[in-house]
């Protein structure tokens, strides 16, 4: 069984101050500020719970 749900990946680009983040939806973003990175990830709009909504 594989756990499903919100998965974010944040990698530090070697040799730089840049963070590279990947949202579970596949969107990518780069930022030098970890706070800005997490705000982008958490702000990325998918709706609160996309699953289980029949409409
Ligand atoms: Zn996303």
mmCIF file of the protein (N, C-alpha, C, O) and its ligand, coordinates in Angstrom:
data_MODEL
# 
_entry.id   MODEL 
# 
loop_
_entity.id 
_entity.type 
_entity.pdbx_number_of_molecules 
1 polymer     1 
2 non-polymer 1 
# 
_entity_poly.entity_id                      1 
_entity_poly.type                           'polypeptide(L)' 
_entity_poly.nstd_linkage                   no 
_entity_poly.nstd_monomer                   no 
_entity_poly.pdbx_seq_one_letter_code       
;(UNK)(UNK)(UNK)(UNK)(UNK)(UNK)(UNK)(UNK)(UNK)(UNK)(UNK)(UNK)(UNK)(UNK)(UNK)(UNK)
(UNK)(UNK)(UNK)(UNK)(UNK)(UNK)(UNK)(UNK)(UNK)(UNK)(UNK)(UNK)(UNK)(UNK)(UNK)(UNK)
(UNK)(UNK)(UNK)(UNK)(UNK)(UNK)(UNK)(UNK)(UNK)(UNK)(UNK)(UNK)(UNK)(UNK)(UNK)(UNK)
(UNK)(UNK)(UNK)(UNK)(UNK)(UNK)(UNK)
;
_entity_poly.pdbx_seq_one_letter_code_can   XXXXXXXXXXXXXXXXXXXXXXXXXXXXXXXXXXXXXXXXXXXXXXXXXXXXXXX 
_entity_poly.pdbx_strand_id                 A 
# 
loop_
_entity_poly_seq.entity_id 
_entity_poly_seq.num 
_entity_poly_seq.mon_id 
_entity_poly_seq.hetero 
1 1  UNK n 
1 2  UNK n 
1 3  UNK n 
1 4  UNK n 
1 5  UNK n 
1 6  UNK n 
1 7  UNK n 
1 8  UNK n 
1 9  UNK n 
1 10 UNK n 
1 11 UNK n 
1 12 UNK n 
1 13 UNK n 
1 14 UNK n 
1 15 UNK n 
1 16 UNK n 
1 17 UNK n 
1 18 UNK n 
1 19 UNK n 
1 20 UNK n 
1 21 UNK n 
1 22 UNK n 
1 23 UNK n 
1 24 UNK n 
1 25 UNK n 
1 26 UNK n 
1 27 UNK n 
1 28 UNK n 
1 29 UNK n 
1 30 UNK n 
1 31 UNK n 
1 32 UNK n 
1 33 UNK n 
1 34 UNK n 
1 35 UNK n 
1 36 UNK n 
1 37 UNK n 
1 38 UNK n 
1 39 UNK n 
1 40 UNK n 
1 41 UNK n 
1 42 UNK n 
1 43 UNK n 
1 44 UNK n 
1 45 UNK n 
1 46 UNK n 
1 47 UNK n 
1 48 UNK n 
1 49 UNK n 
1 50 UNK n 
1 51 UNK n 
1 52 UNK n 
1 53 UNK n 
1 54 UNK n 
1 55 UNK n 
# 
loop_
_struct_asym.id 
_struct_asym.entity_id 
A 1 
B 2 
# 
loop_
_chem_comp.id 
_chem_comp.type 
_chem_comp.mon_nstd_flag 
UNK 'L-peptide linking' . 
ZN  non-polymer         . 
# 
_pdbx_entity_nonpoly.entity_id   2 
_pdbx_entity_nonpoly.name        ? 
_pdbx_entity_nonpoly.comp_id     ZN 
# 
_pdbx_nonpoly_scheme.asym_id         B 
_pdbx_nonpoly_scheme.entity_id       2 
_pdbx_nonpoly_scheme.mon_id          ZN 
_pdbx_nonpoly_scheme.ndb_seq_num     1 
_pdbx_nonpoly_scheme.pdb_seq_num     101 
_pdbx_nonpoly_scheme.auth_seq_num    101 
_pdbx_nonpoly_scheme.pdb_mon_id      ZN 
_pdbx_nonpoly_scheme.auth_mon_id     ZN 
_pdbx_nonpoly_scheme.pdb_strand_id   A 
_pdbx_nonpoly_scheme.pdb_ins_code    . 
# 
loop_
_atom_site.group_PDB 
_atom_site.id 
_atom_site.type_symbol 
_atom_site.label_atom_id 
_atom_site.label_alt_id 
_atom_site.label_comp_id 
_atom_site.label_asym_id 
_atom_site.label_entity_id 
_atom_site.label_seq_id 
_atom_site.pdbx_PDB_ins_code 
_atom_site.Cartn_x 
_atom_site.Cartn_y 
_atom_site.Cartn_z 
_atom_site.occupancy 
_atom_site.B_iso_or_equiv 
_atom_site.pdbx_formal_charge 
_atom_site.auth_seq_id 
_atom_site.auth_comp_id 
_atom_site.auth_asym_id 
_atom_site.auth_atom_id 
_atom_site.pdbx_PDB_model_num 
ATOM   1   N  N  . UNK A 1 1  ? 0.848   -1.197 0.000   1.00 0.00 ? 1   UNK A N  1 
ATOM   2   C  CA . UNK A 1 1  ? 0.000   0.000  0.000   1.00 0.00 ? 1   UNK A CA 1 
ATOM   3   C  C  . UNK A 1 1  ? 0.880   1.242  0.000   1.00 0.00 ? 1   UNK A C  1 
ATOM   4   O  O  . UNK A 1 1  ? 1.908   1.303  0.675   1.00 0.00 ? 1   UNK A O  1 
ATOM   5   N  N  . UNK A 1 2  ? 0.461   2.196  -0.750  1.00 0.00 ? 2   UNK A N  1 
ATOM   6   C  CA . UNK A 1 2  ? 1.207   3.440  -0.807  1.00 0.00 ? 2   UNK A CA 1 
ATOM   7   C  C  . UNK A 1 2  ? 0.387   4.557  -0.181  1.00 0.00 ? 2   UNK A C  1 
ATOM   8   O  O  . UNK A 1 2  ? -0.796  4.726  -0.475  1.00 0.00 ? 2   UNK A O  1 
ATOM   9   N  N  . UNK A 1 3  ? 1.019   5.284  0.653   1.00 0.00 ? 3   UNK A N  1 
ATOM   10  C  CA . UNK A 1 3  ? 0.324   6.409  1.275   1.00 0.00 ? 3   UNK A CA 1 
ATOM   11  C  C  . UNK A 1 3  ? 0.033   7.475  0.230   1.00 0.00 ? 3   UNK A C  1 
ATOM   12  O  O  . UNK A 1 3  ? 0.905   7.847  -0.557  1.00 0.00 ? 3   UNK A O  1 
ATOM   13  N  N  . UNK A 1 4  ? -1.171  7.947  0.232   1.00 0.00 ? 4   UNK A N  1 
ATOM   14  C  CA . UNK A 1 4  ? -1.513  9.027  -0.688  1.00 0.00 ? 4   UNK A CA 1 
ATOM   15  C  C  . UNK A 1 4  ? -1.797  10.284 0.117   1.00 0.00 ? 4   UNK A C  1 
ATOM   16  O  O  . UNK A 1 4  ? -2.081  10.224 1.313   1.00 0.00 ? 4   UNK A O  1 
ATOM   17  N  N  . UNK A 1 5  ? -1.718  11.386 -0.536  1.00 0.00 ? 5   UNK A N  1 
ATOM   18  C  CA . UNK A 1 5  ? -1.998  12.636 0.167   1.00 0.00 ? 5   UNK A CA 1 
ATOM   19  C  C  . UNK A 1 5  ? -1.097  13.736 -0.311  1.00 0.00 ? 5   UNK A C  1 
ATOM   20  O  O  . UNK A 1 5  ? -0.486  13.645 -1.376  1.00 0.00 ? 5   UNK A O  1 
ATOM   21  N  N  . UNK A 1 6  ? -1.020  14.750 0.464   1.00 0.00 ? 6   UNK A N  1 
ATOM   22  C  CA . UNK A 1 6  ? -0.242  15.915 0.096   1.00 0.00 ? 6   UNK A CA 1 
ATOM   23  C  C  . UNK A 1 6  ? 1.236   15.608 0.254   1.00 0.00 ? 6   UNK A C  1 
ATOM   24  O  O  . UNK A 1 6  ? 1.703   15.315 1.355   1.00 0.00 ? 6   UNK A O  1 
ATOM   25  N  N  . UNK A 1 7  ? 1.958   15.676 -0.830  1.00 0.00 ? 7   UNK A N  1 
ATOM   26  C  CA . UNK A 1 7  ? 3.388   15.411 -0.770  1.00 0.00 ? 7   UNK A CA 1 
ATOM   27  C  C  . UNK A 1 7  ? 4.123   16.585 -1.410  1.00 0.00 ? 7   UNK A C  1 
ATOM   28  O  O  . UNK A 1 7  ? 3.900   16.931 -2.571  1.00 0.00 ? 7   UNK A O  1 
ATOM   29  N  N  . UNK A 1 8  ? 4.979   17.169 -0.636  1.00 0.00 ? 8   UNK A N  1 
ATOM   30  C  CA . UNK A 1 8  ? 5.802   18.250 -1.151  1.00 0.00 ? 8   UNK A CA 1 
ATOM   31  C  C  . UNK A 1 8  ? 7.258   17.840 -1.059  1.00 0.00 ? 8   UNK A C  1 
ATOM   32  O  O  . UNK A 1 8  ? 7.684   17.187 -0.106  1.00 0.00 ? 8   UNK A O  1 
ATOM   33  N  N  . UNK A 1 9  ? 7.990   18.229 -2.044  1.00 0.00 ? 9   UNK A N  1 
ATOM   34  C  CA . UNK A 1 9  ? 9.433   17.990 -1.991  1.00 0.00 ? 9   UNK A CA 1 
ATOM   35  C  C  . UNK A 1 9  ? 10.155  19.324 -2.063  1.00 0.00 ? 9   UNK A C  1 
ATOM   36  O  O  . UNK A 1 9  ? 9.854   20.163 -2.912  1.00 0.00 ? 9   UNK A O  1 
ATOM   37  N  N  . UNK A 1 10 ? 11.098  19.506 -1.174  1.00 0.00 ? 10  UNK A N  1 
ATOM   38  C  CA . UNK A 1 10 ? 11.927  20.704 -1.216  1.00 0.00 ? 10  UNK A CA 1 
ATOM   39  C  C  . UNK A 1 10 ? 13.385  20.268 -1.169  1.00 0.00 ? 10  UNK A C  1 
ATOM   40  O  O  . UNK A 1 10 ? 13.835  19.652 -0.203  1.00 0.00 ? 10  UNK A O  1 
ATOM   41  N  N  . UNK A 1 11 ? 14.104  20.596 -2.219  1.00 0.00 ? 11  UNK A N  1 
ATOM   42  C  CA . UNK A 1 11 ? 15.518  20.237 -2.295  1.00 0.00 ? 11  UNK A CA 1 
ATOM   43  C  C  . UNK A 1 11 ? 16.356  21.512 -2.316  1.00 0.00 ? 11  UNK A C  1 
ATOM   44  O  O  . UNK A 1 11 ? 15.964  22.541 -2.866  1.00 0.00 ? 11  UNK A O  1 
ATOM   45  N  N  . UNK A 1 12 ? 17.515  21.396 -1.696  1.00 0.00 ? 12  UNK A N  1 
ATOM   46  C  CA . UNK A 1 12 ? 18.453  22.508 -1.750  1.00 0.00 ? 12  UNK A CA 1 
ATOM   47  C  C  . UNK A 1 12 ? 19.369  22.279 -2.940  1.00 0.00 ? 12  UNK A C  1 
ATOM   48  O  O  . UNK A 1 12 ? 20.008  21.232 -3.053  1.00 0.00 ? 12  UNK A O  1 
ATOM   49  N  N  . UNK A 1 13 ? 19.429  23.271 -3.832  1.00 0.00 ? 13  UNK A N  1 
ATOM   50  C  CA . UNK A 1 13 ? 20.317  23.130 -4.980  1.00 0.00 ? 13  UNK A CA 1 
ATOM   51  C  C  . UNK A 1 13 ? 21.759  23.246 -4.501  1.00 0.00 ? 13  UNK A C  1 
ATOM   52  O  O  . UNK A 1 13 ? 22.128  24.249 -3.890  1.00 0.00 ? 13  UNK A O  1 
ATOM   53  N  N  . UNK A 1 14 ? 22.570  22.242 -4.767  1.00 0.00 ? 14  UNK A N  1 
ATOM   54  C  CA . UNK A 1 14 ? 23.943  22.225 -4.251  1.00 0.00 ? 14  UNK A CA 1 
ATOM   55  C  C  . UNK A 1 14 ? 24.743  23.420 -4.744  1.00 0.00 ? 14  UNK A C  1 
ATOM   56  O  O  . UNK A 1 14 ? 24.702  23.775 -5.923  1.00 0.00 ? 14  UNK A O  1 
ATOM   57  N  N  . UNK A 1 15 ? 25.466  24.028 -3.822  1.00 0.00 ? 15  UNK A N  1 
ATOM   58  C  CA . UNK A 1 15 ? 26.341  25.125 -4.179  1.00 0.00 ? 15  UNK A CA 1 
ATOM   59  C  C  . UNK A 1 15 ? 25.630  26.459 -4.327  1.00 0.00 ? 15  UNK A C  1 
ATOM   60  O  O  . UNK A 1 15 ? 26.244  27.455 -4.711  1.00 0.00 ? 15  UNK A O  1 
ATOM   61  N  N  . UNK A 1 16 ? 24.339  26.483 -4.026  1.00 0.00 ? 16  UNK A N  1 
ATOM   62  C  CA . UNK A 1 16 ? 23.594  27.733 -4.145  1.00 0.00 ? 16  UNK A CA 1 
ATOM   63  C  C  . UNK A 1 16 ? 22.781  27.960 -2.879  1.00 0.00 ? 16  UNK A C  1 
ATOM   64  O  O  . UNK A 1 16 ? 22.730  27.101 -1.998  1.00 0.00 ? 16  UNK A O  1 
ATOM   65  N  N  . UNK A 1 17 ? 22.166  29.091 -2.799  1.00 0.00 ? 17  UNK A N  1 
ATOM   66  C  CA . UNK A 1 17 ? 21.249  29.382 -1.702  1.00 0.00 ? 17  UNK A CA 1 
ATOM   67  C  C  . UNK A 1 17 ? 19.810  29.165 -2.155  1.00 0.00 ? 17  UNK A C  1 
ATOM   68  O  O  . UNK A 1 17 ? 18.869  29.620 -1.506  1.00 0.00 ? 17  UNK A O  1 
ATOM   69  N  N  . UNK A 1 18 ? 19.651  28.471 -3.265  1.00 0.00 ? 18  UNK A N  1 
ATOM   70  C  CA . UNK A 1 18 ? 18.325  28.361 -3.860  1.00 0.00 ? 18  UNK A CA 1 
ATOM   71  C  C  . UNK A 1 18 ? 17.657  27.056 -3.465  1.00 0.00 ? 18  UNK A C  1 
ATOM   72  O  O  . UNK A 1 18 ? 18.254  25.981 -3.527  1.00 0.00 ? 18  UNK A O  1 
ATOM   73  N  N  . UNK A 1 19 ? 16.413  27.181 -3.060  1.00 0.00 ? 19  UNK A N  1 
ATOM   74  C  CA . UNK A 1 19 ? 15.591  26.007 -2.796  1.00 0.00 ? 19  UNK A CA 1 
ATOM   75  C  C  . UNK A 1 19 ? 14.757  25.693 -4.025  1.00 0.00 ? 19  UNK A C  1 
ATOM   76  O  O  . UNK A 1 19 ? 14.252  26.588 -4.704  1.00 0.00 ? 19  UNK A O  1 
ATOM   77  N  N  . UNK A 1 20 ? 14.624  24.405 -4.296  1.00 0.00 ? 20  UNK A N  1 
ATOM   78  C  CA . UNK A 1 20 ? 13.787  23.977 -5.415  1.00 0.00 ? 20  UNK A CA 1 
ATOM   79  C  C  . UNK A 1 20 ? 12.676  23.108 -4.861  1.00 0.00 ? 20  UNK A C  1 
ATOM   80  O  O  . UNK A 1 20 ? 12.924  22.023 -4.336  1.00 0.00 ? 20  UNK A O  1 
ATOM   81  N  N  . UNK A 1 21 ? 11.467  23.585 -4.978  1.00 0.00 ? 21  UNK A N  1 
ATOM   82  C  CA . UNK A 1 21 ? 10.331  22.862 -4.404  1.00 0.00 ? 21  UNK A CA 1 
ATOM   83  C  C  . UNK A 1 21 ? 9.452   22.291 -5.495  1.00 0.00 ? 21  UNK A C  1 
ATOM   84  O  O  . UNK A 1 21 ? 9.262   22.897 -6.550  1.00 0.00 ? 21  UNK A O  1 
ATOM   85  N  N  . UNK A 1 22 ? 8.919   21.112 -5.220  1.00 0.00 ? 22  UNK A N  1 
ATOM   86  C  CA . UNK A 1 22 ? 7.984   20.482 -6.144  1.00 0.00 ? 22  UNK A CA 1 
ATOM   87  C  C  . UNK A 1 22 ? 6.703   20.159 -5.396  1.00 0.00 ? 22  UNK A C  1 
ATOM   88  O  O  . UNK A 1 22 ? 6.718   19.453 -4.387  1.00 0.00 ? 22  UNK A O  1 
ATOM   89  N  N  . UNK A 1 23 ? 5.614   20.676 -5.894  1.00 0.00 ? 23  UNK A N  1 
ATOM   90  C  CA . UNK A 1 23 ? 4.316   20.391 -5.303  1.00 0.00 ? 23  UNK A CA 1 
ATOM   91  C  C  . UNK A 1 23 ? 3.878   18.991 -5.730  1.00 0.00 ? 23  UNK A C  1 
ATOM   92  O  O  . UNK A 1 23 ? 4.369   18.455 -6.723  1.00 0.00 ? 23  UNK A O  1 
ATOM   93  N  N  . UNK A 1 24 ? 2.952   18.405 -4.973  1.00 0.00 ? 24  UNK A N  1 
ATOM   94  C  CA . UNK A 1 24 ? 2.470   17.064 -5.327  1.00 0.00 ? 24  UNK A CA 1 
ATOM   95  C  C  . UNK A 1 24 ? 1.744   17.066 -6.654  1.00 0.00 ? 24  UNK A C  1 
ATOM   96  O  O  . UNK A 1 24 ? 1.568   16.010 -7.262  1.00 0.00 ? 24  UNK A O  1 
ATOM   97  N  N  . UNK A 1 25 ? 1.313   18.245 -7.122  1.00 0.00 ? 25  UNK A N  1 
ATOM   98  C  CA . UNK A 1 25 ? 0.614   18.329 -8.407  1.00 0.00 ? 25  UNK A CA 1 
ATOM   99  C  C  . UNK A 1 25 ? 1.600   18.463 -9.560  1.00 0.00 ? 25  UNK A C  1 
ATOM   100 O  O  . UNK A 1 25 ? 1.208   18.454 -10.726 1.00 0.00 ? 25  UNK A O  1 
ATOM   101 N  N  . UNK A 1 26 ? 2.893   18.587 -9.224  1.00 0.00 ? 26  UNK A N  1 
ATOM   102 C  CA . UNK A 1 26 ? 3.897   18.647 -10.272 1.00 0.00 ? 26  UNK A CA 1 
ATOM   103 C  C  . UNK A 1 26 ? 4.430   20.041 -10.529 1.00 0.00 ? 26  UNK A C  1 
ATOM   104 O  O  . UNK A 1 26 ? 5.414   20.204 -11.250 1.00 0.00 ? 26  UNK A O  1 
ATOM   105 N  N  . UNK A 1 27 ? 3.801   21.041 -9.953  1.00 0.00 ? 27  UNK A N  1 
ATOM   106 C  CA . UNK A 1 27 ? 4.290   22.403 -10.133 1.00 0.00 ? 27  UNK A CA 1 
ATOM   107 C  C  . UNK A 1 27 ? 5.620   22.577 -9.411  1.00 0.00 ? 27  UNK A C  1 
ATOM   108 O  O  . UNK A 1 27 ? 5.848   22.007 -8.344  1.00 0.00 ? 27  UNK A O  1 
ATOM   109 N  N  . UNK A 1 28 ? 6.487   23.374 -10.013 1.00 0.00 ? 28  UNK A N  1 
ATOM   110 C  CA . UNK A 1 28 ? 7.799   23.584 -9.417  1.00 0.00 ? 28  UNK A CA 1 
ATOM   111 C  C  . UNK A 1 28 ? 8.001   25.065 -9.148  1.00 0.00 ? 28  UNK A C  1 
ATOM   112 O  O  . UNK A 1 28 ? 7.430   25.933 -9.808  1.00 0.00 ? 28  UNK A O  1 
ATOM   113 N  N  . UNK A 1 29 ? 8.832   25.310 -8.160  1.00 0.00 ? 29  UNK A N  1 
ATOM   114 C  CA . UNK A 1 29 ? 9.067   26.689 -7.761  1.00 0.00 ? 29  UNK A CA 1 
ATOM   115 C  C  . UNK A 1 29 ? 10.454  26.785 -7.155  1.00 0.00 ? 29  UNK A C  1 
ATOM   116 O  O  . UNK A 1 29 ? 10.934  25.853 -6.509  1.00 0.00 ? 29  UNK A O  1 
ATOM   117 N  N  . UNK A 1 30 ? 11.090  27.926 -7.373  1.00 0.00 ? 30  UNK A N  1 
ATOM   118 C  CA . UNK A 1 30 ? 12.389  28.139 -6.748  1.00 0.00 ? 30  UNK A CA 1 
ATOM   119 C  C  . UNK A 1 30 ? 12.355  29.411 -5.929  1.00 0.00 ? 30  UNK A C  1 
ATOM   120 O  O  . UNK A 1 30 ? 11.748  30.409 -6.317  1.00 0.00 ? 30  UNK A O  1 
ATOM   121 N  N  . UNK A 1 31 ? 13.012  29.355 -4.799  1.00 0.00 ? 31  UNK A N  1 
ATOM   122 C  CA . UNK A 1 31 ? 13.094  30.531 -3.936  1.00 0.00 ? 31  UNK A CA 1 
ATOM   123 C  C  . UNK A 1 31 ? 14.335  30.411 -3.084  1.00 0.00 ? 31  UNK A C  1 
ATOM   124 O  O  . UNK A 1 31 ? 14.814  29.311 -2.809  1.00 0.00 ? 31  UNK A O  1 
ATOM   125 N  N  . UNK A 1 32 ? 14.851  31.555 -2.669  1.00 0.00 ? 32  UNK A N  1 
ATOM   126 C  CA . UNK A 1 32 ? 16.016  31.531 -1.788  1.00 0.00 ? 32  UNK A CA 1 
ATOM   127 C  C  . UNK A 1 32 ? 15.592  31.541 -0.332  1.00 0.00 ? 32  UNK A C  1 
ATOM   128 O  O  . UNK A 1 32 ? 16.375  31.195 0.552   1.00 0.00 ? 32  UNK A O  1 
ATOM   129 N  N  . UNK A 1 33 ? 14.380  31.930 -0.089  1.00 0.00 ? 33  UNK A N  1 
ATOM   130 C  CA . UNK A 1 33 ? 13.895  32.039 1.276   1.00 0.00 ? 33  UNK A CA 1 
ATOM   131 C  C  . UNK A 1 33 ? 13.018  30.830 1.603   1.00 0.00 ? 33  UNK A C  1 
ATOM   132 O  O  . UNK A 1 33 ? 11.981  30.637 0.969   1.00 0.00 ? 33  UNK A O  1 
ATOM   133 N  N  . UNK A 1 34 ? 13.415  30.014 2.583   1.00 0.00 ? 34  UNK A N  1 
ATOM   134 C  CA . UNK A 1 34 ? 12.625  28.831 2.925   1.00 0.00 ? 34  UNK A CA 1 
ATOM   135 C  C  . UNK A 1 34 ? 11.200  29.185 3.304   1.00 0.00 ? 34  UNK A C  1 
ATOM   136 O  O  . UNK A 1 34 ? 10.269  28.437 3.003   1.00 0.00 ? 34  UNK A O  1 
ATOM   137 N  N  . UNK A 1 35 ? 11.025  30.318 3.959   1.00 0.00 ? 35  UNK A N  1 
ATOM   138 C  CA . UNK A 1 35 ? 9.668   30.723 4.339   1.00 0.00 ? 35  UNK A CA 1 
ATOM   139 C  C  . UNK A 1 35 ? 8.830   30.998 3.102   1.00 0.00 ? 35  UNK A C  1 
ATOM   140 O  O  . UNK A 1 35 ? 7.671   30.590 3.021   1.00 0.00 ? 35  UNK A O  1 
ATOM   141 N  N  . UNK A 1 36 ? 9.424   31.691 2.140   1.00 0.00 ? 36  UNK A N  1 
ATOM   142 C  CA . UNK A 1 36 ? 8.713   31.994 0.906   1.00 0.00 ? 36  UNK A CA 1 
ATOM   143 C  C  . UNK A 1 36 ? 8.371   30.708 0.155   1.00 0.00 ? 36  UNK A C  1 
ATOM   144 O  O  . UNK A 1 36 ? 7.307   30.584 -0.452  1.00 0.00 ? 36  UNK A O  1 
ATOM   145 N  N  . UNK A 1 37 ? 9.307   29.754 0.214   1.00 0.00 ? 37  UNK A N  1 
ATOM   146 C  CA . UNK A 1 37 ? 9.068   28.470 -0.450  1.00 0.00 ? 37  UNK A CA 1 
ATOM   147 C  C  . UNK A 1 37 ? 7.866   27.760 0.143   1.00 0.00 ? 37  UNK A C  1 
ATOM   148 O  O  . UNK A 1 37 ? 6.982   27.296 -0.578  1.00 0.00 ? 37  UNK A O  1 
ATOM   149 N  N  . UNK A 1 38 ? 7.844   27.682 1.473   1.00 0.00 ? 38  UNK A N  1 
ATOM   150 C  CA . UNK A 1 38 ? 6.723   26.978 2.110   1.00 0.00 ? 38  UNK A CA 1 
ATOM   151 C  C  . UNK A 1 38 ? 5.419   27.730 1.926   1.00 0.00 ? 38  UNK A C  1 
ATOM   152 O  O  . UNK A 1 38 ? 4.357   27.120 1.805   1.00 0.00 ? 38  UNK A O  1 
ATOM   153 N  N  . UNK A 1 39 ? 5.495   29.051 1.905   1.00 0.00 ? 39  UNK A N  1 
ATOM   154 C  CA . UNK A 1 39 ? 4.266   29.811 1.656   1.00 0.00 ? 39  UNK A CA 1 
ATOM   155 C  C  . UNK A 1 39 ? 3.736   29.516 0.262   1.00 0.00 ? 39  UNK A C  1 
ATOM   156 O  O  . UNK A 1 39 ? 2.528   29.407 0.053   1.00 0.00 ? 39  UNK A O  1 
ATOM   157 N  N  . UNK A 1 40 ? 4.657   29.387 -0.692  1.00 0.00 ? 40  UNK A N  1 
ATOM   158 C  CA . UNK A 1 40 ? 4.214   29.064 -2.054  1.00 0.00 ? 40  UNK A CA 1 
ATOM   159 C  C  . UNK A 1 40 ? 3.576   27.684 -2.083  1.00 0.00 ? 40  UNK A C  1 
ATOM   160 O  O  . UNK A 1 40 ? 2.511   27.495 -2.673  1.00 0.00 ? 40  UNK A O  1 
ATOM   161 N  N  . UNK A 1 41 ? 4.233   26.718 -1.443  1.00 0.00 ? 41  UNK A N  1 
ATOM   162 C  CA . UNK A 1 41 ? 3.708   25.356 -1.449  1.00 0.00 ? 41  UNK A CA 1 
ATOM   163 C  C  . UNK A 1 41 ? 2.337   25.294 -0.778  1.00 0.00 ? 41  UNK A C  1 
ATOM   164 O  O  . UNK A 1 41 ? 1.395   24.707 -1.310  1.00 0.00 ? 41  UNK A O  1 
ATOM   165 N  N  . UNK A 1 42 ? 2.246   25.908 0.391   1.00 0.00 ? 42  UNK A N  1 
ATOM   166 C  CA . UNK A 1 42 ? 0.996   25.830 1.139   1.00 0.00 ? 42  UNK A CA 1 
ATOM   167 C  C  . UNK A 1 42 ? -0.087  26.673 0.486   1.00 0.00 ? 42  UNK A C  1 
ATOM   168 O  O  . UNK A 1 42 ? -1.278  26.435 0.686   1.00 0.00 ? 42  UNK A O  1 
ATOM   169 N  N  . UNK A 1 43 ? 0.336   27.658 -0.296  1.00 0.00 ? 43  UNK A N  1 
ATOM   170 C  CA . UNK A 1 43 ? -0.603  28.564 -0.942  1.00 0.00 ? 43  UNK A CA 1 
ATOM   171 C  C  . UNK A 1 43 ? -1.083  28.028 -2.273  1.00 0.00 ? 43  UNK A C  1 
ATOM   172 O  O  . UNK A 1 43 ? -2.040  28.543 -2.851  1.00 0.00 ? 43  UNK A O  1 
ATOM   173 N  N  . UNK A 1 44 ? -0.420  26.997 -2.759  1.00 0.00 ? 44  UNK A N  1 
ATOM   174 C  CA . UNK A 1 44 ? -0.743  26.496 -4.079  1.00 0.00 ? 44  UNK A CA 1 
ATOM   175 C  C  . UNK A 1 44 ? -2.179  25.987 -4.090  1.00 0.00 ? 44  UNK A C  1 
ATOM   176 O  O  . UNK A 1 44 ? -2.506  25.056 -3.354  1.00 0.00 ? 44  UNK A O  1 
ATOM   177 N  N  . UNK A 1 45 ? -3.022  26.567 -4.890  1.00 0.00 ? 45  UNK A N  1 
ATOM   178 C  CA . UNK A 1 45 ? -4.441  26.263 -4.782  1.00 0.00 ? 45  UNK A CA 1 
ATOM   179 C  C  . UNK A 1 45 ? -4.848  24.957 -5.459  1.00 0.00 ? 45  UNK A C  1 
ATOM   180 O  O  . UNK A 1 45 ? -4.737  24.814 -6.677  1.00 0.00 ? 45  UNK A O  1 
ATOM   181 N  N  . UNK A 1 46 ? -5.318  24.017 -4.657  1.00 0.00 ? 46  UNK A N  1 
ATOM   182 C  CA . UNK A 1 46 ? -5.958  22.818 -5.201  1.00 0.00 ? 46  UNK A CA 1 
ATOM   183 C  C  . UNK A 1 46 ? -7.320  22.637 -4.570  1.00 0.00 ? 46  UNK A C  1 
ATOM   184 O  O  . UNK A 1 46 ? -8.001  21.647 -4.837  1.00 0.00 ? 46  UNK A O  1 
ATOM   185 N  N  . UNK A 1 47 ? -7.724  23.568 -3.746  1.00 0.00 ? 47  UNK A N  1 
ATOM   186 C  CA . UNK A 1 47 ? -8.901  23.335 -2.901  1.00 0.00 ? 47  UNK A CA 1 
ATOM   187 C  C  . UNK A 1 47 ? -8.441  22.606 -1.667  1.00 0.00 ? 47  UNK A C  1 
ATOM   188 O  O  . UNK A 1 47 ? -7.399  21.950 -1.678  1.00 0.00 ? 47  UNK A O  1 
ATOM   189 N  N  . UNK A 1 48 ? -9.207  22.714 -0.602  1.00 0.00 ? 48  UNK A N  1 
ATOM   190 C  CA . UNK A 1 48 ? -8.817  22.110 0.674   1.00 0.00 ? 48  UNK A CA 1 
ATOM   191 C  C  . UNK A 1 48 ? -8.726  20.595 0.608   1.00 0.00 ? 48  UNK A C  1 
ATOM   192 O  O  . UNK A 1 48 ? -7.776  20.011 1.128   1.00 0.00 ? 48  UNK A O  1 
ATOM   193 N  N  . UNK A 1 49 ? -9.695  19.952 -0.021  1.00 0.00 ? 49  UNK A N  1 
ATOM   194 C  CA . UNK A 1 49 ? -9.679  18.489 -0.159  1.00 0.00 ? 49  UNK A CA 1 
ATOM   195 C  C  . UNK A 1 49 ? -10.261 18.127 -1.504  1.00 0.00 ? 49  UNK A C  1 
ATOM   196 O  O  . UNK A 1 49 ? -11.473 17.943 -1.613  1.00 0.00 ? 49  UNK A O  1 
ATOM   197 N  N  . UNK A 1 50 ? -9.433  18.018 -2.542  1.00 0.00 ? 50  UNK A N  1 
ATOM   198 C  CA . UNK A 1 50 ? -9.942  17.752 -3.894  1.00 0.00 ? 50  UNK A CA 1 
ATOM   199 C  C  . UNK A 1 50 ? -10.591 16.383 -4.024  1.00 0.00 ? 50  UNK A C  1 
ATOM   200 O  O  . UNK A 1 50 ? -11.438 16.180 -4.893  1.00 0.00 ? 50  UNK A O  1 
ATOM   201 N  N  . UNK A 1 51 ? -10.209 15.451 -3.181  1.00 0.00 ? 51  UNK A N  1 
ATOM   202 C  CA . UNK A 1 51 ? -10.769 14.103 -3.283  1.00 0.00 ? 51  UNK A CA 1 
ATOM   203 C  C  . UNK A 1 51 ? -12.163 14.063 -2.658  1.00 0.00 ? 51  UNK A C  1 
ATOM   204 O  O  . UNK A 1 51 ? -12.462 14.819 -1.733  1.00 0.00 ? 51  UNK A O  1 
ATOM   205 N  N  . UNK A 1 52 ? -12.996 13.187 -3.166  1.00 0.00 ? 52  UNK A N  1 
ATOM   206 C  CA . UNK A 1 52 ? -14.290 12.926 -2.555  1.00 0.00 ? 52  UNK A CA 1 
ATOM   207 C  C  . UNK A 1 52 ? -15.328 13.983 -2.859  1.00 0.00 ? 52  UNK A C  1 
ATOM   208 O  O  . UNK A 1 52 ? -16.395 14.003 -2.246  1.00 0.00 ? 52  UNK A O  1 
ATOM   209 N  N  . UNK A 1 53 ? -15.024 14.869 -3.809  1.00 0.00 ? 53  UNK A N  1 
ATOM   210 C  CA . UNK A 1 53 ? -15.988 15.888 -4.186  1.00 0.00 ? 53  UNK A CA 1 
ATOM   211 C  C  . UNK A 1 53 ? -16.597 15.492 -5.521  1.00 0.00 ? 53  UNK A C  1 
ATOM   212 O  O  . UNK A 1 53 ? -15.938 15.581 -6.557  1.00 0.00 ? 53  UNK A O  1 
ATOM   213 N  N  . UNK A 1 54 ? -17.829 15.065 -5.503  1.00 0.00 ? 54  UNK A N  1 
ATOM   214 C  CA . UNK A 1 54 ? -18.485 14.572 -6.703  1.00 0.00 ? 54  UNK A CA 1 
ATOM   215 C  C  . UNK A 1 54 ? -18.764 15.638 -7.714  1.00 0.00 ? 54  UNK A C  1 
ATOM   216 O  O  . UNK A 1 54 ? -18.962 15.321 -8.887  1.00 0.00 ? 54  UNK A O  1 
ATOM   217 N  N  . UNK A 1 55 ? -18.790 16.883 -7.325  1.00 0.00 ? 55  UNK A N  1 
ATOM   218 C  CA . UNK A 1 55 ? -19.076 17.956 -8.247  1.00 0.00 ? 55  UNK A CA 1 
ATOM   219 C  C  . UNK A 1 55 ? -17.792 18.532 -8.750  1.00 0.00 ? 55  UNK A C  1 
ATOM   220 O  O  . UNK A 1 55 ? -17.806 19.465 -9.553  1.00 0.00 ? 55  UNK A O  1 
HETATM 221 ZN ZN . ZN  B 2 .  ? 0.286   22.202 -6.461  1.00 0.00 ? 101 ZN  A ZN 1 
# 
